[in-house]
Amino acid sequence: MASGEERNSWRTFEVTTRVEILHPVGTTRIWVPAALPQPTPFQNTLSNHFVAEGGSARLAENRNEGLGIVAAEFPEGAKPVLTVTSRVATRDFTIDTMAPRNTAPENPDDVRRFLQPTKLVPTDGIVKAKSTEIVKNANTDVAKARAIYEWIVDNTFRNPKTRGCGTGDIRFMLESGDLGGKCADLNALYVGLARSAGLPARDVYGIRTVKSNLGYKSLGASSEKITKSQHCRAEVYLTEYGWVPVDPADVRKVVLEEPPGNLSLNDEMVKKARTRLFGSWEMNWMAFNFANDVALPGSKGAPVSFFMYPQAETAEGRLDCLDADAFKYEISSTEVVSAS
């Protein structure tokens, strides 16, 4: 399998989010995640363009967290509609953890911040205890990272009844023994367990843009309408390799959803995904950010645990971003094909 440094084909996608607030009251504010502001081996953001007719909008960035927020404000009486179009170039990315790389190390301060706990991803108590149990026989950082990955795959499950992508409340998951959820739960659990083991790790929040070319119907968007295709992944920092992509949540998605459904861990499609998704991402996906506990600019409400969905509030307070009756948005993705 090719290294993440090897030349491979870049693909360009244009992702457009249109948000409309159906029942505005007083001043209305809308926030939409922009594409990741800094370049990575797997994504270069080419542009973030936005229009807020009848209102005002700006792009707020925090590059330490790879965070871009398009923040719009509409006065009373205006029709609150915000359109954000992000254009990105992506390419598949793989790190072979059997072959250390001679890469320049990251700034230590930039890496250490991804050892810190967040509101829903603590690193003490039951999280620390479970992490210690999982990695007790691992003698290297690579072995620790893989042990946590394998434990997540073996012990969690994708719950189709979980709302949206889940909440990422990992203390609750471990204390309750309910290890079901979706990507924001299962991959947050990976991040918390890794941090507790002394491995910098982070969720990367984004959205699937197109179908998978690897034969997985469950791991891609089914059409150009990708409104419900949000998906977060994870990365773990290993000194000799840099940031290594992982995605145990998608292994459990393959188990549940890959036809004919409810596959066993011994199924060949599952084993293939399990092998690939420690160290590799197919980039039929656009990254937004790796931020947690996000304060939305100008908001009167509480920070959001992660910023993967559009958000909005009126004079009556924060809207439920998953309530289509009050908060309407549509996201579409188009692959831009070169004329050459």
Secondary structure, 3 states (H helix, E strand, C coil): CCCCCCCCCCEEEEEEEEEEECCCCCCEEEEEECCCCCCCCCEEEEEEEEECCCCEEEEEEEHHHCEEEEEEEECCCCCCEEEEEEEEEECCEECCCCCCCCCCCCCHHHHHHHHCCCCCCCCCHHHHHHHHHHCCCCCCHHHHHHHHHHHHHHHCEECCCCCCCCCCCHHHHHHHCCCEECHHHHHHHHHHHHHHCCCCEEEEEEEECCCCCCCCHHHCCCCCECCCCEEEEEEEEECCCEEEEECHHHHHHHHHHCCCCCCCCCCHHHHHHHHHCECEECCCEEEEECCCCECCCCCCCCCECCCCCCEEEECCEECCCCCCCCEEEEEEEEEECCCC
